[in-house]
C-alpha cells in the first residue's frame, strides 16, 4: 500500500476513536453529576475518570499524525 493511504486510515481511526471517547465520557459525566448521591465518597473518582476520557477524546480529535 502507499504511504498516503496508510496515513488516511490512521487519521480516520484517530478521529473515530476520539469521537467515541468524547461521547462516552460526556454520557458518563452526565450520569456521574446527576446521581452523585449514589456514588457517595467515590463521586470525585468517577468525575476524574470521565474528565480524563473527555480530554483524551478531545486530544485525539485535535492532533494530527505525522506524515
Buried (B, 14 or more C-beta within 10 A) or exposed (E): EEEEEEBEEEBEEBBEBBEEBBEBBBEBBEBBEEEBEEBEEEBEEBBEBBBEBBEBBBEBBEEEEEE
